[in-house]
Amino acid sequence: MLSAAETAGAMQYLFDLTVQYCKDRIAFGRPIGSFQAIKHQLADSSLALEMSHAVVSAAARAVQENSAGAAHAASMTKAFVSDAAVELAHNCWQHFGGIAYTWEHDFHFYLRRLTADASLYGSPTWHRERVCQLAGLQRTTEDRRRHG
């Protein structure tokens, strides 16, 4: 649960860094953030970020209240936030262009951290399987053999 909260915080910082870069970087005489394609990608990333904050808050409330669905909420949160974090990091990477590939820029620290956090304490796939098990939806041996 705390890992998901930390991931959401790192996502927020990386998104804020990207938005500021898109405001500052000038191409063809105007900020790159004014281009429609960049606006759409930033909007999608913003939505994933806001949903991540919401599910982390809901899971934290469930754990705090010691509700029966706390384990369910924690696994759903970890699975969602892990996937959203990797997607957000890759989307933000695209906006930085060549500078993100250099060691002089800090972007690679966040990309590596979010990627590592995605598999820390169980991968998103493992947590989705756990959600199904908590809900009483067991996969058969034949399903596991066919679909991994």
Buried (B, 14 or more C-beta within 10 A) or exposed (E): BEBBBBBBEBBBEBBEBBBEBBEEBEEEEEBBBEBEEBEEBBEEBEEBBBBBBEBBEBBBEBBEEEEEBBBBBBBBBBBBBBBBBBBBBEBBBEBBEEEBEEEEBEBBEBBEBBBEBBEBBBBBEBBBBBBEEBEEEEEEEEEEEEEE
